[in-house]
Amino acid sequence: MASISGVCSPSSAVRLRRSLPVPYSVHLRHIRPLRSVADLHRSSSASSAPSADASLPVEKVEKRSIEKNPINLWHRYVDWLYQHKELGLFLDVSRIGFTDEFFDLMEPRLQKAFVAMQDLEKGAIANPDEGRMVGHYWLRNSKLAPTSFLRLQIENTLDSICKFANDVISAKIKPPSPAGRFTQVLSVGIGGSALGPQFVAEALAPDNPPLKIVELKKTLALFLDSASHFPLHSSGRWLMALRKMLTSLAYIRCINVVCMSISGKMTSFAWQATRFKSMYFNFCFFVVCQIRFIDNTDPAGIDHQIAQLGPELASTLVIVISKSGGTPETRNGLLEVQKAFREAGLDFSKQGVAITQENSLLDNTAKIEGWLARFPMFDWVGGRTSELSAVGLLPAALQGIDIKEMLAGASLMDEATRLSVVKNNPAALLALCWYWASDGVGSKDMVVLPYKDSLLLFSRYLQQLVMESLGKEFDLNGNRVCSISFGWFLYDSSASQLAYLEHELLIKDFQCMEIKEARTSMREYIQQLREGVHNFFVTFIEVLRDRPPGHDWELEPGVTCGDYLFGMLQGTRSALYANDRESITVTVQEVTPRSVGALIALYERAVGIYAQLVNINAYHQPGVEAGKKAAGEVLALQKRILTVLSEASCKLPVEPLSLEEIAERCHVPEQIEMIYKIIAHMAANDRALIAEGSCGSPRSIKVYLGECNIDELLA
């Protein structure tokens, strides 16, 4: 295979060529009332006196028109290209227009960020309000753990995951069903407990695996040209080759090959294939599990997943993932699945697995009910960085994915992103580009375009990692960040599927952009990005290997299907840059467990470094907790509404209530709009609630209960 290794070896001795194009004024998103970096600095200085370590935006660096000369661009490309030979990963930042002056100004900040990341890996408390460490880096190198106890926890968990997965796949662990083995995996979790496993399943699971895992005995007949016969004892080499061939089929793992009738002699697999007249043999094999996900509390979505399982519910392994066990969406999914098991006459405990924190509500439930297995979630691993913990490793192992290779890839990337030479550190380069492109204040959003269908969900995975980590209102000093969140909107698309992203305005703090997907031509998408509102920068994800070796073919002389995809990527990159749209390109040789682990580790570190540059905490999530609290308040209000309606409806004559009357009796007149929405939702779902009046005029609505348990009310 042609290799591009050696094109550039990143070296700190290589300096970027300094170009001197005509200066221009910074072009920021015109729909946000953003101030310049210098203005932000002055504003912060005037409103508070931050410590010397507070990472306020750097002094204003004049932005120049981006380099367009092809020769100068080539030199910039070569000078700044990062390459990790062992991982087959490349990072091209040449289409981000940062200058030497900017690099020099950011260098001291980056060095401080490196020290902060080192402290983090040594066990520093990252969340003072929670008093917890952040140790996802230890998962792929347990020797880094600050105590021997933590190291043993990590190693023992990995060993137990591997053993459990192997026992499930080999049917040593099996359900009490006629199938005699597990044929499906159903994962119940939300957020980081779902997005990581979904991404890895899409990227690395076998193509079109059979829906059932069955032990087969098949008789194969190979009709060949020769009538020669050879003795059985000489067939070992041929059987080894056959075993290798069967194992190469991604979804088949060969257990054993038993020859029934072979005669003759052979010297090589290739030669014997032309000599045998016929050969009959039995073999048994098994295929790895297909996985499904329940990742939210949408009843229709849950019903769909359970219906798709059908009779295979009896042979489905259910993994429930929740650190506390109290996450409403995960709890709801678990209760819905348990209901389906009861209705099918099945014992859920014989097929349930919990991944949760020790002594949590879920852990205690699984222990009391005698679930099949329990695996730990550590308090020092956050949901959005949990893919390389039991959360992601167990589902991956059950699909036959080499989880140790994933960990090895992440570990190699961790080593690279610890380097203090910025040009040799891909995560630092990413963070530097993010800062330049968004002015350190989130002034531009990031569009992620994976040019490989198997990496479609990588962008969804990054949405949570980036937006949950960087969407913060306050900095580490407790200062409101000049009323502007450092968070981005991260947009995603499967570029290889030519998804069209229609941008519409919405309001969130300040006006931002939302993307909706539809299936249409790439032309409209490029039209929007190239000539629409300039409020973004792009990250292209490129995969060099189109197909496995030996499987490619030419659609026309000299051109393959993959060549077209490559041309689309390069054409899009060029078209955007020609209109001053900046971009980053991350390239991997092929999609493997090792490269996927490396990508996960790369962005985990980049987020951490960027957070240090802008002086925010990437590892807590007050916004998410606020959302959970608000949802709980809505449900509490719903219960109060039902109580009020019961009191009014369970008497004669029935007393229909207006929305205003309900709000008054609930003692929350300011919540009348929410009361209307709750009643509309309940009425639409036939919840024994009757709302009469004009749909277009909420004030005319009168509400009462259609059913009433008077005995219960009077009890």
Residue pairs with C-beta under 8 A, 6 or more apart in sequence:
1 545
1 549
4 90
4 544
5 83
5 85
5 88
7 78
7 81
7 83
8 78
8 81
8 83
9 83
10 81
10 82
10 83
10 423
10 424
11 423
11 424
12 421
12 422
12 423
12 424
14 79
14 423
15 79
15 100
16 76
16 79
16 80
16 100
16 103
17 72
17 75
17 76
17 79
18 99
18 100
19 64
19 67
19 69
19 72
19 76
21 64
21 65
21 66
21 67
21 68
22 64
22 65
23 62
23 63
23 64
23 65
24 63
24 64
24 65
25 63
26 36
26 63
26 439
27 534
27 580
28 34
28 439
28 443
28 444
28 535
29 443
29 444
29 533
29 534
29 535
30 533
31 505
31 510
31 511
31 533
31 535
32 443
32 510
32 511
32 512
32 535
33 510
34 439
34 441
34 443
34 484
34 510
35 43
35 482
36 60
36 439
37 57
37 58
37 59
37 60
37 61
37 439
37 440
37 441
38 57
38 59
38 60
40 56
40 57
40 441
40 482
40 484
41 56
41 57
41 58
41 59
41 60
43 482
44 50
44 56
44 479
44 482
45 56
47 479
48 477
48 479
50 56
50 477
50 479
51 477
53 112
54 475
54 476
54 477
54 479
54 615
55 109
55 112
55 475
55 612
55 613
55 614
55 615
56 615
57 439
57 440
57 441
57 614
58 102
58 105
58 106
58 109
58 440
59 105
61 99
61 101
61 102
61 105
62 101
63 97
63 99
64 97
64 99
65 580
66 95
66 97
66 577
66 580
66 582
67 73
67 76
67 97
68 578
73 94
76 94
77 92
77 94
79 94
80 92
80 93
80 94
80 423
80 429
81 90
81 91
81 92
81 94
82 90
82 91
82 92
82 93
82 423
82 424
82 426
82 429
83 89
83 90
84 90
84 412
84 413
84 416
84 426
84 598
86 412
87 409
87 412
87 413
87 416
87 588
87 594
87 595
87 598
88 544
88 588
88 589
88 590
88 595
89 413
89 426
89 586
89 587
89 588
89 589
89 595
89 598
89 599
89 602
90 585
90 586
90 587
90 588
91 426
91 429
91 430
91 584
91 585
91 586
91 587
92 584
92 585
92 586
92 587
93 429
93 430
93 432
93 433
93 584
95 573
95 577
95 582
95 583
95 584
95 585
96 433
96 436
96 437
96 537
96 582
96 583
96 584
97 436
97 582
98 432
98 433
98 436
102 436
103 422
103 432
106 432
106 435
106 613
107 422
109 612
109 613
110 422
110 428
110 431
110 432
110 609
110 613
111 420
112 612
113 428
113 431
113 608
113 609
113 612
113 613
114 418
114 420
114 425
114 428
114 609
116 612
117 418
117 605
117 608
117 609
117 612
118 418
120 126
120 133
120 134
120 137
120 608
121 135
121 137
121 138
121 144
122 146
123 133
123 135
123 145
123 146
123 147
124 133
125 131
125 132
125 133
126 132
126 133
126 134
126 617
126 619
127 134
127 617
127 619
127 620
129 620
130 620
132 379
132 380
133 146
133 380
134 380
134 381
134 382
134 385
134 619
135 145
135 150
135 378
135 380
135 381
136 380
136 381
136 382
136 385
136 386
136 388
136 389
136 604
137 144
137 414
138 144
138 145
138 150
138 151
138 154
139 154
139 381
139 388
139 389
139 407
139 410
140 388
140 407
140 408
140 410
140 411
140 414
140 597
140 601
141 411
141 414
142 150
142 151
142 154
142 155
143 151
145 151
145 154
150 380
153 376
153 378
157 375
157 376
157 389
157 390
158 393
158 403
158 407
160 375
161 375
161 390
161 393
161 394
161 397
161 403
162 397
162 403
162 404
164 173
164 373
164 375
164 394
164 397
165 394
165 397
165 398
166 172
166 397
167 173
168 174
168 181
168 182
168 289
168 317
168 398
169 213
169 253
169 286
169 288
169 289
169 398
169 400
170 255
170 286
171 180
171 181
171 182
171 215
171 286
173 182
173 372
174 180
174 181
174 182
175 181
175 182
175 314
175 315
175 316
175 317
175 350
175 351
176 347
176 350
177 314
177 315
178 314
179 212
179 213
179 214
179 312
179 314
179 315
180 215
181 213
181 214
181 215
181 286
181 315
182 213
182 289
182 315
182 316
182 317
182 351
183 211
183 212
183 213
183 214
183 289
183 290
183 312
183 315
183 316
184 211
184 289
184 290
184 291
184 292
184 309
184 312
184 315
184 316
184 317
185 289
185 290
185 291
185 292
185 316
185 317
185 318
185 319
185 395
185 398
185 399
186 291
186 292
186 293
186 294
186 305
186 309
186 316
186 317
186 318
186 319
186 337
187 194
187 197
187 291
187 292
187 293
187 294
187 295
187 318
187 319
187 321
187 395
188 293
188 294
188 318
188 319
188 320
188 321
188 330
188 333
188 334
188 337
189 197
189 293
189 294
189 295
189 319
189 320
189 321
189 322
189 330
189 333
189 355
189 391
190 295
190 296
190 327
190 329
190 330
190 333
191 383
191 384
191 464
191 624
192 382
192 383
192 384
192 385
192 386
192 387
192 391
192 464
193 321
193 322
193 330
193 355
193 383
193 386
193 391
194 293
194 295
194 321
195 295
195 384
195 457
195 460
195 461
195 463
195 464
196 386
196 387
196 391
196 392
196 461
196 600
197 291
197 293
197 387
197 391
197 392
197 395
197 396
198 293
198 295
198 457
198 460
198 461
199 387
199 457
199 458
199 460
199 461
200 387
200 392
200 395
200 396
200 401
200 406
200 596
201 291
201 395
201 396
201 399
202 454
202 455
202 456
202 457
203 454
203 455
203 457
203 458
203 591
203 596
204 396
204 399
204 401
204 454
204 591
204 592
204 593
204 596
205 288
205 290
205 291
205 399
205 400
205 401
206 250
206 251
206 287
206 288
206 399
206 400
207 250
207 251
208 251
209 251
209 287
209 288
209 289
209 290
209 399
210 251
210 287
210 290
211 290
211 312
212 287
212 312
213 286
213 287
213 288
213 289
213 315
214 286
214 287
215 284
215 285
215 286
216 284
216 285
217 282
217 283
217 284
218 282
218 283
219 260
219 280
219 281
219 282
220 279
220 280
220 281
220 283
221 278
221 279
221 280
222 273
222 276
222 278
222 279
223 277
223 278
224 273
224 274
224 275
224 276
224 277
224 278
225 274
225 275
225 277
226 274
226 275
226 276
226 277
227 277
228 264
228 275
228 276
228 277
229 263
229 264
229 277
230 262
230 263
230 264
230 265
230 266
230 272
230 275
230 276
231 263
231 264
231 265
232 259
232 262
232 263
234 264
234 265
234 266
235 259
235 262
235 266
237 266
237 268
237 269
238 266
238 269
238 272
239 257
239 259
241 269
242 257
242 269
243 254
243 257
246 252
246 254
246 283
246 285
247 253
247 254
250 400
251 287
251 288
251 400
252 285
252 286
252 287
253 285
253 286
253 287
253 288
253 400
254 283
254 285
255 284
255 285
255 286
256 283
256 284
257 281
257 283
258 281
258 282
258 283
258 284
259 281
260 280
260 281
260 282
261 279
261 280
261 281
262 279
262 280
262 281
264 272
264 275
264 276
266 272
266 275
288 398
288 399
288 400
289 317
289 398
289 399
289 400
290 399
291 395
291 398
291 399
292 305
292 308
292 309
293 305
294 301
294 302
294 305
294 333
294 336
294 337
295 329
296 329
297 328
297 329
297 332
297 333
299 336
302 332
302 333
302 336
302 337
306 313
306 336
306 337
306 340
309 316
313 340
313 341
313 344
313 346
314 344
314 346
316 351
317 351
317 353
317 372
317 398
318 337
318 348
318 351
318 352
318 353
319 353
319 354
319 355
319 394
319 395
320 330
320 333
320 334
320 352
320 353
320 354
320 355
320 356
320 362
320 366
321 330
321 355
321 356
321 377
321 391
322 330
322 331
322 355
322 356
322 360
322 362
323 356
323 357
323 360
323 377
323 379
323 383
324 356
324 357
324 360
324 361
324 362
325 331
325 354
325 356
325 360
325 361
325 362
325 363
325 364
325 365
326 360
326 361
326 362
328 628
328 631
328 632
337 348
338 348
341 347
341 348
341 351
342 348
348 369
349 369
349 370
349 371
349 372
350 372
351 372
352 366
352 369
352 371
352 372
353 371
353 372
353 373
353 374
353 375
353 394
354 362
354 363
354 365
354 366
354 371
354 373
354 374
354 375
355 374
355 375
355 376
355 377
355 390
355 391
355 394
356 362
356 363
356 366
356 374
356 376
356 377
357 363
357 376
357 377
357 378
357 379
358 376
363 374
366 374
367 374
375 390
375 394
376 390
377 386
377 389
377 390
377 391
378 389
381 389
382 619
382 621
383 391
384 464
384 465
384 468
384 469
385 465
385 604
386 392
387 461
387 600
388 406
388 407
388 410
388 597
388 600
388 601
393 403
393 406
393 407
396 403
396 406
397 403
401 593
402 593
403 593
405 592
405 593
405 594
405 597
406 593
406 594
406 596
406 597
406 600
407 597
408 594
408 597
409 592
409 593
409 594
409 595
409 596
409 597
409 598
409 601
410 597
410 598
410 600
410 601
411 597
411 601
412 594
412 598
413 426
413 597
413 598
413 599
413 601
413 602
413 605
414 601
414 605
416 424
416 425
416 426
416 427
417 425
417 426
417 427
417 428
417 601
417 602
417 605
417 606
418 425
419 425
422 428
422 429
422 432
423 429
426 602
426 606
427 602
427 603
427 605
427 606
427 608
427 609
428 606
428 609
430 584
430 602
430 603
430 606
430 609
430 610
431 606
431 609
431 610
431 613
433 537
433 584
434 446
434 606
434 610
435 610
435 613
435 614
437 444
437 446
437 537
437 582
438 444
438 445
438 488
438 537
440 486
440 613
440 614
441 481
441 482
441 484
441 486
441 614
442 470
442 484
442 485
442 486
442 487
442 488
443 535
444 488
444 535
444 536
444 537
445 488
445 489
445 490
445 491
445 512
445 513
445 535
445 536
445 537
446 466
446 488
446 489
446 490
446 491
446 536
446 537
446 538
446 539
447 490
447 491
447 492
447 493
447 501
447 529
447 536
447 537
447 538
447 539
448 458
448 459
448 462
448 490
448 491
448 492
448 493
448 538
448 539
448 541
449 459
449 492
449 493
449 495
449 538
449 539
449 540
449 541
449 572
450 456
450 458
450 459
450 492
450 494
450 495
450 496
450 541
451 495
451 496
451 540
451 541
451 542
451 543
451 565
451 566
451 568
451 569
452 496
452 541
452 542
452 543
452 591
453 494
453 496
453 497
454 591
455 541
455 543
455 591
456 494
456 496
456 497
458 541
458 599
459 490
459 491
459 492
459 493
459 494
459 541
460 492
461 600
462 490
462 492
462 603
463 490
463 492
465 603
465 604
465 607
466 488
466 490
466 603
466 607
467 487
467 488
467 489
467 490
468 621
468 623
468 624
469 607
469 611
469 618
469 619
470 486
470 487
470 488
470 607
470 610
470 611
470 614
470 616
470 618
471 485
471 486
471 487
471 488
471 623
472 481
472 485
472 486
472 487
472 616
472 617
472 622
472 623
473 480
473 481
473 485
473 622
473 623
474 480
474 481
474 616
475 481
475 614
475 615
475 616
476 615
476 616
476 617
477 615
481 614
481 616
484 509
484 510
485 509
486 614
486 616
489 512
489 513
489 514
491 501
491 513
491 515
491 536
492 515
493 499
493 501
493 515
493 517
493 525
495 522
495 540
495 568
495 569
495 572
496 565
497 519
498 519
498 520
498 521
498 522
498 525
499 517
499 518
499 519
499 525
500 517
500 518
500 519
500 520
500 521
500 522
500 524
500 525
501 515
501 516
501 517
501 525
501 528
502 515
502 516
502 518
502 528
503 513
503 514
503 515
503 528
503 532
503 533
504 513
504 514
504 516
505 511
505 512
505 513
505 514
506 512
506 513
506 514
513 533
513 535
513 536
522 568
522 572
526 572
526 575
526 576
529 536
529 538
529 576
529 581
530 575
530 576
530 579
530 581
531 579
534 580
534 581
536 581
537 581
537 582
537 583
537 584
538 573
538 576
538 581
538 582
538 583
538 584
539 583
539 584
539 585
539 586
540 569
540 572
540 573
540 583
540 584
540 585
540 586
541 586
541 588
542 569
542 585
542 586
542 587
542 588
543 587
543 588
543 589
543 590
543 591
544 587
544 588
544 589
544 590
545 589
545 590
545 591
546 552
546 560
546 561
546 562
546 565
546 566
547 562
552 560
552 562
553 560
554 560
555 561
555 564
573 583
573 585
576 583
577 583
586 599
586 602
588 595
588 598
588 599
589 595
607 618
608 618
610 618
611 617
611 618
634 674
634 678
637 666
637 668
637 671
637 674
637 675
637 678
638 678
638 682
640 666
640 668
641 662
641 666
641 675
641 678
641 679
642 705
644 657
644 662
644 665
644 666
645 657
645 662
645 689
645 703
645 704
645 705
646 705
646 708
646 713
647 713
648 654
648 655
648 656
648 657
648 665
648 704
649 655
649 704
649 705
649 708
650 705
650 708
650 709
650 710
650 713
654 704
655 704
656 692
656 702
656 703
656 704
657 665
657 702
657 703
657 704
658 699
658 701
658 702
658 703
659 672
659 675
659 676
659 679
659 698
659 699
659 701
659 703
660 669
660 672
660 699
662 675
662 679
662 703
663 669
663 671
663 672
663 675
666 675
668 675
676 698
676 701
679 689
679 691
679 701
679 703
680 691
682 689
683 689
683 690
683 691
688 705
688 706
688 707
689 703
689 704
689 705
689 706
690 703
690 704
690 705
690 706
691 701
691 702
691 703
692 701
692 702
692 703
693 700
693 701
693 702
694 700
694 701
